[in-house]
């Protein structure tokens, strides 16, 4: 590569530091080489200062002992060469300044090796310059050997980083000692020559072994970085796929809920209008099929609500006995019809939790137990376990194979239903249970033996019995009631519907028409605004879809319609979205939110309730219609 200009212009440059892990296309050996080169340049400046101190000390000691100019000249030259080394290191630092130097060092070893070779050549001359022939003495020989061996030993940590430095450093030092004392001759000379040769060789071998250790350590470090980078990229990819999956399911759920919503209204209208017709059983079957599909879609919606954070527990002190009494009322008829026993076992135990959410958890457990039990019965128990209370549902049913147990709380996972029979559920109930128990701050678990039965449990913190009167049993969400049992408004209401789906509007009209004085169906906000602008006080309620064909959503459209009406008209916001962000936005609007497919009876009941609620607050409505 070129050594001029900005390092970013050099070809093949790659960011390989800890702050920017190497990409999968980088050569592993090249990465190791670059790390070694950076390590060599990092360790260079401190060793120059140490070498400078050693050279000055050696030159000063031998000049004091011999008074020869050779020591001074040698000291001056070696100091100049050390300065040259620093110049070349600063040159490299300018080419690769911080923070680039810590991230990459693709080339430039010669800027370290060339001045180092010149510097080490002076150590070859050191024995001759510091102790000229004829000035030998045991003390001088010992000091010379100790000095040169100390320099060699101190160089090992640096030369171990780059293999080429090992001979560049060890050979000149060893050669200087060997040649000087071979020239000296005699027993002492040859003995010192052999010692110098053995020491230089052992230091070279030690430096090479350290180089291998450093290289292996850097290789392992790079492997870890590459693996971490791969895992990070896979994590980002999984997050991206999860976001895409969520968007896909949210969009698909919305598109699917639209026709199912219309179908529910049409089928219930058909059942109502054919009550005395021979085709009434067929209409009833259509309603049942539609309700089954609606139930499956609403199960998926429940998970979206929990994930969106719109389900907030309301903890209160509750007794377990009333909770079990409610379960008995819900499931005893079904158990008797199936020929199964349903028993309860508990003491005077209390909990501080959300009764409705806990009832829903236990309802799911008992419902599954009844579904998969052919003979025997079900036991619902509450037993203390230290500072926690375990609520468990035992059954003598089919049981679950061990390989399935780790997955029973996963979404859409079903055991023994390869045909995906929707009559046996969607495999989402226990996933909802797991989320609800997490909201309650508890733990959920299962234990099972195939062909012997299962036990599902939830552990929650215990509470001492409350001194107050026993808490009432939690009330379950009421099932859709017959229309004639609902409290109807004083007069049939006048309703404006805004929904960009024409079939949905027609279905709502067909269902609500017998119960409303007037119902206007619009598909665009401009049409709805025109209706309200013409008669601002002529509507008792709005039903608005969340997603509209207009730029505005249902929340913004409601605000505009209310402004035109000059009052806070009761409004139902209907949506088929399951995206958590849209669910949160819907609940944050302070409107009455209903999710498609809406049960027709529930839609009518909710419409009457919001109108009655508005009529109880005179400040909200300047006009009151009297019954005819």
VENCOR-V461205 format. One record per backbone hydrogen bond with DSSP energy under -0.5 kcal/mol. NH is the residue of the N-H (numbers start at 0). CO is the residue of the C=O. E is the energy in kcal/mol with one decimal. If there is no record, write none. Layout:
nh: [NH,NH]
co: [CO,CO]
e: [E,E]
//
This chain:
nh: [6,8,9,12,15,15,19,25,30,31,32,33,34,35,36,37,38,39,40,41,42,43,44,46,47,48,49,50,51,52,53,54,55,56,57,58,59,60,61,62,63,64,65,66,70,71,72,73,74,75,76,77,78,79,80,81,82,83,84,85,86,87,88,89,90,91,92,93,94,95,96,99,100,102,102,103,110,111,112,113,115,116,117,118,119,120,121,121,122,122,123,124,125,126,128,129,130,134,140,141,142,143,144,145,146,147,148,149,150,151,152,153,154,155,155,157,158,159,160,161,164,165,165,166,167,168,169,170,171,172,173,174,175,176,177,178,179,180,181,182,183,184,188,189,190,191,192,193,194,195,196,197,198,199,200,201,202,203,204,205,206,207,208,209,210,211,212,213,214,215,216,217,218,219,220,221,222,223,224,225,226,227,228,229,230,231,232,233,234,235,236,237,238,239,240,241,242,243,244,245,246,247,248,249,250,251,252,253,254,255,256,257,258,259,260,261,262,263,264,265,266,267,268,269,270,271,272,273,274,276,279,280,282,283,284,285,286,287,288,289,290,291,292,293,294,295,296,297,298,299,300,301,302,303,304,305,306,307,308,309,310,311,312,315,317,319,322,323,324,325,326,327,328,329,330,331,334,335,336,337,338,339,340,342,344,348,349,350,351,352,352,354,357,358,359,360,361,362,363,364,365,366,367,368,369,370,371,372,373,376,377,378,379,380,380,381,382,384,387,388,389,390,390,391,391,392,393,393,394,395,397,403,404,404,405,406,407,407,409,411,412,412,413,419,421,423,424,431,432,433,434,435,436,437,438,439,440,441,442,444,446,448,450,451,452,454,455,456,457,458,459,461,462,475,484,485,487,492,494,494,495,496,497,498,498,501,504,505,506,507,508,509,510,511,512,514,515,515,516,517,519,521,521,527,528,529,530,531,532,533,534,537,539,540,541,542,543,544,545,547,553,556,557,558,559,560,561,562,563,564,565,566,567,568,569,571,572,572,573,573,574,582,583,584,585,586,587,588,588,589,590,591,592,593,595,602,603,604,605,606,607,608,609,610,611,612,613,614,615,616,617,619,620,620]
co: [94,5,6,9,13,102,16,22,26,27,28,29,30,31,32,33,34,35,36,37,38,39,40,42,43,44,45,46,47,48,49,50,51,52,53,54,55,56,57,58,59,60,61,62,67,67,68,69,70,71,72,73,74,75,76,77,78,79,80,81,82,83,84,85,86,87,88,89,90,91,93,96,96,98,99,99,107,108,108,109,111,112,113,114,115,116,117,118,118,119,119,120,121,122,124,125,126,131,136,137,138,139,140,141,142,143,144,145,146,147,148,149,150,151,152,154,154,155,157,158,161,161,162,162,163,164,165,166,166,168,169,170,171,172,173,174,175,176,177,178,179,180,184,185,186,187,188,189,190,191,192,193,194,195,196,197,198,199,200,201,202,203,204,205,206,207,208,209,210,211,212,213,214,215,216,217,218,219,220,221,222,223,224,225,226,227,228,229,230,231,232,233,234,235,236,237,238,239,240,241,242,243,244,245,246,247,248,249,250,251,252,253,254,255,256,257,258,259,260,261,262,263,264,265,266,267,268,269,271,273,276,277,278,279,280,281,282,283,284,285,286,287,288,289,290,291,292,293,294,295,296,297,298,299,300,301,302,303,305,304,304,309,310,352,350,348,318,319,320,321,322,323,324,325,326,327,330,331,332,333,335,334,375,377,379,346,462,317,460,315,350,352,353,354,355,356,357,358,359,360,361,362,363,364,365,366,367,369,371,374,340,393,342,378,391,344,389,387,384,459,382,388,457,380,389,455,378,391,453,376,371,400,400,401,401,403,403,404,406,426,409,426,411,416,419,420,421,427,428,429,430,431,432,433,434,435,437,436,458,456,454,452,397,448,448,446,392,444,390,442,388,386,349,473,481,482,485,514,492,517,540,519,542,496,521,499,500,501,502,503,504,505,506,507,508,511,511,512,492,492,494,496,519,523,524,525,526,527,528,529,530,534,493,493,569,495,571,497,573,545,545,552,553,554,555,556,557,558,559,560,561,561,619,566,539,541,570,591,543,571,593,578,579,580,581,582,583,584,585,586,585,570,590,572,574,598,599,600,601,602,603,604,605,606,607,608,609,610,611,613,615,616,616,617]
e: [-0.5,-1.7,-1.5,-1.1,-0.7,-2.4,-0.7,-1.5,-2.1,-2.1,-2.4,-2.3,-2.2,-2.4,-2.3,-2.4,-2.3,-2.2,-2.1,-2.4,-2.2,-0.8,-0.7,-1.2,-1.7,-1.6,-1.7,-3.0,-2.5,-2.0,-2.3,-2.7,-2.4,-2.2,-2.7,-2.8,-2.6,-2.6,-2.2,-2.0,-2.0,-1.8,-2.8,-2.3,-0.6,-0.8,-2.9,-2.6,-2.5,-2.5,-2.6,-2.5,-1.8,-2.0,-2.3,-1.9,-2.0,-2.1,-1.9,-2.0,-2.1,-2.3,-2.1,-2.4,-2.0,-2.0,-2.1,-2.0,-1.8,-2.1,-0.6,-0.9,-1.8,-0.7,-0.8,-2.4,-1.0,-1.6,-2.6,-2.4,-1.2,-2.8,-2.0,-2.3,-2.8,-1.7,-0.9,-0.8,-0.7,-0.7,-1.0,-1.0,-0.6,-0.5,-2.9,-3.0,-1.3,-2.0,-3.0,-2.4,-2.5,-2.8,-2.6,-2.6,-2.4,-2.6,-2.8,-2.1,-2.1,-2.1,-2.7,-2.7,-1.1,-0.6,-1.0,-0.5,-2.9,-2.1,-1.6,-0.7,-1.6,-0.6,-1.3,-0.6,-1.0,-1.9,-2.6,-1.5,-0.5,-1.4,-2.5,-3.1,-2.4,-1.8,-2.8,-2.6,-1.9,-2.2,-2.1,-2.2,-1.4,-1.7,-1.1,-2.9,-2.4,-2.5,-2.3,-2.4,-2.4,-2.6,-2.1,-2.7,-2.7,-2.6,-2.3,-2.5,-2.4,-2.1,-2.4,-2.5,-2.5,-2.2,-2.2,-2.3,-2.2,-2.0,-1.9,-2.7,-2.8,-2.7,-2.6,-2.7,-2.5,-2.5,-2.3,-2.7,-2.5,-2.3,-2.3,-3.1,-2.6,-3.1,-3.0,-2.5,-2.9,-2.8,-2.7,-2.6,-2.7,-2.6,-2.5,-2.9,-2.6,-2.5,-2.9,-2.7,-2.6,-2.7,-2.8,-2.7,-2.7,-2.9,-3.1,-2.7,-2.7,-3.5,-3.0,-2.3,-2.7,-2.3,-2.5,-1.4,-0.8,-1.6,-2.9,-2.1,-2.9,-2.6,-1.7,-2.9,-3.0,-2.0,-2.2,-2.5,-2.5,-2.2,-2.7,-1.8,-1.1,-1.7,-2.2,-0.5,-2.2,-2.3,-2.1,-2.2,-2.2,-2.3,-2.5,-2.5,-2.8,-2.0,-2.0,-2.6,-2.4,-1.8,-2.3,-2.5,-1.7,-1.6,-1.8,-1.9,-1.2,-1.6,-2.4,-2.2,-2.9,-2.0,-1.4,-1.9,-0.7,-0.8,-0.5,-1.9,-3.2,-2.3,-0.8,-2.4,-2.2,-2.0,-1.7,-2.3,-2.2,-1.9,-2.3,-2.4,-2.5,-2.6,-2.2,-1.6,-1.1,-2.8,-1.7,-2.7,-2.7,-2.6,-0.7,-2.8,-0.6,-1.9,-0.6,-0.8,-2.4,-2.6,-1.9,-1.9,-2.5,-2.5,-1.9,-1.9,-2.7,-2.6,-2.4,-2.3,-2.6,-1.8,-1.9,-0.5,-0.5,-0.6,-3.0,-2.1,-2.5,-0.5,-2.6,-1.8,-2.2,-3.6,-1.2,-3.6,-2.8,-0.7,-2.6,-2.4,-0.6,-2.8,-3.5,-0.5,-2.3,-1.0,-1.8,-1.7,-0.9,-0.6,-0.6,-1.9,-0.6,-1.0,-2.2,-1.3,-1.2,-1.1,-0.6,-1.9,-0.6,-1.9,-1.8,-1.9,-2.1,-2.5,-1.7,-2.6,-2.8,-1.9,-2.0,-1.9,-1.0,-2.5,-1.7,-2.1,-2.0,-2.5,-3.8,-2.4,-1.6,-2.5,-2.0,-2.3,-2.1,-3.1,-2.3,-2.3,-1.8,-0.5,-1.4,-1.5,-0.9,-0.6,-0.5,-2.6,-2.0,-3.3,-2.9,-0.5,-2.5,-0.8,-2.0,-2.3,-2.2,-2.6,-2.4,-2.5,-2.0,-3.0,-2.4,-1.8,-0.9,-1.0,-2.0,-1.3,-2.6,-2.4,-0.5,-1.9,-3.0,-2.1,-2.0,-2.2,-3.0,-1.9,-1.6,-1.9,-2.9,-1.3,-2.5,-2.6,-2.7,-2.6,-2.4,-0.5,-2.6,-2.6,-2.1,-1.9,-2.0,-2.5,-2.7,-1.9,-2.0,-2.1,-1.5,-1.2,-0.6,-1.6,-0.6,-2.3,-0.5,-3.3,-2.9,-0.7,-2.2,-2.6,-2.5,-2.3,-2.5,-2.2,-2.2,-0.6,-1.0,-1.1,-0.6,-1.3,-0.6,-2.6,-3.0,-2.4,-2.3,-2.6,-2.8,-2.2,-2.2,-2.3,-2.4,-1.6,-2.5,-2.6,-1.8,-2.0,-1.4,-1.0,-0.7,-1.9,-0.5,-1.0]
//
